[in-house]
Amino acid sequence: MKLKSTIILISISIYFMGFFTDDVKLHRPVYFPDFKYDFNKNPLSEGKIALGRALFYDPILSRDGTISCASCHSPFNAFAHTDHDLSHGFNDSIGTRNAPALFNLAWQNHFMWDGAINHLDMQALAPISHPGEMGESISNVVYKLQHTTLYPPLFYEAFCDSVITGEFLLKALSQFQLTLISANSKYDKMKRGEIEFSEQEIKGYNLFKQNCNSCHAEPLFSTYDFAFNNLPVDPVLRDFGRSMITHQAVDSLLFKIPSLRNLQYTYPYMHDGRFDHLNQVLAHYENTVVLQKAGDKRIPKSIHLSSIDKIDLSTFLLTLNDDDFVLNKKHQFPRDILLSNN
């Protein structure tokens, strides 16, 4: 097998400042904040990204070979999942939370709805080992990969070592996910001065800044902090959010704030997928957000929107959908690698 035939050349879209040397230089859009991820400790390369992409779509990571990362994180849903409110996994198990969208991860330093993981290079350990998701151990995944004809050459191309390790596996998955940058929506084109918003979009933009920006700060449309939004606890799931990790009462019912980018593709909404439609979310914040946790002043006690206001705000939120990201073939299933080796 020729190594060159197994490597996908990854290019960065023209709307990013980027270039190739021996490593991939993934530069941020000029109006984005600085990266949170330390690329010096895991420099991007074409080989690592291609390997991570193959691993992301390969169900070999699960115990019975039926579940891949993409099973819950579809590129066509901005790497979220819309078929059901709660994630599904190995052996027909059903999880307790909605699968979050995966994009702009280089600007985040906590992962999962409860922030259980604080580094992207370690994140994949959670779903791989969780009995309700992939139900596998990292050591057995490494064993399975080492005994394929496909992966030792890919790991050698990526890390100059055909001996597969858990560290290499996790870093490769990070590399692919770091390239999942969503920054070419209508909003982004407006920020770059390429287009202008309509009058209705401007009105919605102003409403957003008045009511939503404290938690969903632009341009990422999230602070990626944790917040309480007065959702009642599901009596079956009994999910108390971040406090289940920190064991601190002050963190009870805090969940990671999701980005508002790509809302058209990432329904259902909230940590447990309880809302199927955006108008339900707006109704929740207008009608039921009347409580606040002590010291948290980000969420107003009430939001008053007229029917016209809701239409204007929804119209602005539509400008955050990034069709180019969702349809980017460089992020999709690597047929030339996985299918050619089956």
N, C-alpha and C positions, 0 to 999 in steps of 0.2 A: 504494500500500500504506500503510495507516495504521500509524504507528509504535506506537500503543498496542496494536494486535493482536499485535505481535511480542514484547511484554515480559511475562515471567512474574513475578508478584508472589511474592517469596520471604518466607516468614514463619518465625520461629524458634519451635520447639516450647515449650510452656508450662513444661517442666522446665528451661529455661535462663533466667537473668536477662537479658532483652534487651528492646529497644524500637526503634522506627523514628523517625528524624528524616529529614533529607534523605539521610543515609547510613545503612547498615545497621550497627547496633551489635551485634556478636557477642560476647556476654559469656560467660565461662567458668562452668561449674558451680562452686559455692562451694567444693567440696572438691578441685577440680583445681588444679594449680600455675599460675603465671603463664604467659601466652603466650610463646613464643619468637619468633613472627612479629611484625614491626614494622608494625602497621596504619597508623601515621602516614605511612609511605612509599607505601602502596597502600590507601587507605581503601575499605572495602567499600561497594558501592552495588547497588541492585536491577538496574540496567542492566548493570553489569559481570558480576554473577553470572549473569544470564540469558544473556548473550553467552558466558560461559565454559562454561555448561552445554551450549549448542548446539554449540560447538566440540568439547567433550569427546566428543560422540556422532557427530560428522560425519567420515566417512572421507575427506573432502577433504584432511585433513592428511597423508594418505599418498600415495605416488607414483602408485599405480594406482587410488586411490579405493576400496580394499577394507578398509583397516584404520583403525579409530578408536581413541581411548584406551579406550573401553568394550569393545573387542574383547578386551582382556586384563584389564580392570578392570570387571567386571560388578556393578551395584548389588545384585543378588540373591546375590552371594557376598561381601558387604561390600567390594566393589570390588577383589576378587582374581579368580582364575580357577581353576576346578577340573577342567576337561576334560582337562588334561594337566599333566605335571610341569614342563615347560619352556615358556616363552612362545613363541608362534608369531607370525610377522610377514609382511611384504611378500614376495610371490613364493614363498609356501609355505616360507619360511625358518624354522628352529627356533633359538631362542636358547640361552643357556647357564645361565639361572637361572629360577626360579619367579617369576611375577608377584606382587609384594607387594601386600597389602591397602592401600587408601587410606582412612584415617580418622584423625581427631585430628592432622592435619598441622600445625596451628598451634602444636603443642607440640614440634615437631621442628626441628632445625637442620642435619641431614644427611639425604640422600636416596639411594636405591639401596642395594642390599645391601652395597656397598663404600664408601658415603659419598662417591661421586665428585662429587656436587652438594651444595653447602652453602647453597643458597637456593632456596626453593620457586618463586620467580619465574623461575628459570633451568632448573628440572627438566625441563620439557617439551622443551627443546632436545635432550636425550639421545635419547629414543625417536623423535622426529621425524627426526633426522638419522642415526640408526643404520641401517646397510644391512640388518641382520637384523630390524628392527622396521618403521618406516614408510618408510625409504629415501628421504626427501625433504629438501629444503633449506628453511630458514625463509624465504628470499627467494622461493622459488617458491610456497610456501604463501601468503605475502602477496599475490603476483601473482594466484593463483587466487581468493582471497577477494575481492580488489578488483574482479574481473571477474564477480562474481555480483550478482544483484539483491537478494539477502537480506542480505549482510553489511555493506555500507557504511551503511545506515540503523541497523543494530544497533550498529556501532562509534560512530556519531554519538551515539546515545542513551547509550552507555556513557561515551564520552570527549569528547563535544562536538567530534568531528572525524571526518569520513567517510573521511579518508585513513588507510588501514590501515597499521600498522607492526608490526614484530616485537615491539617492546616492549609495545604494546597487546595483541597476541595472547597473549603469555606472561602478562601480568598478569591478563587475563580468565580464563585457565585456572586460575591460582592462586586467583582469587576464588571460583570455583565449588568448588574442592577444599577451600578453607578452611571452607566451610559443612558439610563432611562430618564432623560430630561425632557420635560414638557414645558416648552417656552415659545410656542409659535401659534398661540391662539389669536383671536381678533384683538383681545386686550394687549397682547405682546406687540402686535403690529402697530397698535395705537401708541404704545410706549416708545417704539422705535421711529415714530413719525411717518409710518408708511400709509396709514389710513386715519380717518377721523371717526369718532363715534357719532351716531345719530343723536338727535335731540332726546329721544326716549332713553337711549343708552346712557347719555350724560345724566339725566334725571335719576336713573337707577344707580349709576355710579355714586352720585352724591348721597342717595339713601343708604347705600352700602357703607360709605365712609362714616355716616352718622350713627349707624346701628350695628355694624358687623365687624368693623376693622380692628377693634381692640383684641379680638381672638383670631380673626382670619386676616391677619395683616398682609397687605400686598408687598411685594409682587408674588410671594409664594402662596399667599392666601391662607396662611396658618402661621402662628407662632411656634407650632409643634410643642406647645406647653400642655399642661393638663388642666382641665376645667370641669366644673360642676354645672350642668345645664338643666337641672331640675327634672330629669327623666325619672319616673317612678321605677323602682326595682322590679324586674320581672320576677314573679313569685316562683317560677320554676327554675330559672337560671340562677337566681340569687347571686348576681354578679355585682360586687361592690368596687370594681375597678382597681385603681392603683393601691389602695390600702391592702389588697390581697397580696401585694408584693412587699410593700414597706412595713405592713402591720402597724401603721400609724393611723389613729382615728381621724386625724386632720385630712388624710388622703382618701377618705371614704367617698365613693361615687365620683371620683375624678377619673376622667378618661382623656386620652390624647386627642388634641384638637385636629381634625382632619383638614386637608386642603379643600377649598371650594373649586379648585380647577377640575375640569372634566366631569362635572356633575351629571351631564347628560348620559355618561357611560358608566357611572359608578353606583347607581341605585342598587338595592335599597340602602337607606341612610341610617346613621347612628351605629353605635358599637354592636347592637344586636339586630340591626336591619329591620327595625320595627316600622319604619316609614317607607312606603313604596314611591311616594311622589313628593316633589319639592314643595307643593302647596301645603302638604301635611306638616312639613318642617317649619314653614313660615307660620302656620296656624299655631304650632306648639309654642314658638317664641312669642307670638302675639298674645296668646290666651292663657298660657300656663306658667311662663317663667316669671314667678312672683317671689321666689325665695332665692336667697344668696347664702353661700357659705361665708363664714366670718372672714372679713378682710378681702374677699374677692369682689372687686367692683367692676370687673370687665363686662359682665353680662347685665344689662339694664333690668330693672325690676319689671318693666313692661315695654313692649314695642308697639306703637300704634301706627298701623299702615292702612290707608284707604284701599279700596279695590284697585284704583288706578296705581297707587304706590306699589302694590304687589306685582302688578303687571310690569311696571317700570323696573323694579328690582330684579324680577325674573329675567327680563330682557337683558339687563347688564350681566347677570350670572351666565347667560348663554354665551357671552363673549369670552368666557374662560374655557370653553371647550376647544381642545386642540386636536383637530381631525388629523393633521399630519403626524402627530405623535401616535395616535391610535392605529393608523394605517401604515406606519413605518415598517417596511419589510425587513429592515435590519434587526428589528426586535422580535420578529416572528419565528415560528418553528424552523429550525435549521435542517431542511430536508436533505441538503447535499451531504450533511454529516450523518445524521441519524438513520435516514432511510437507506442510504447507500451501504450501510453496514449491517442491515437486517437480512 
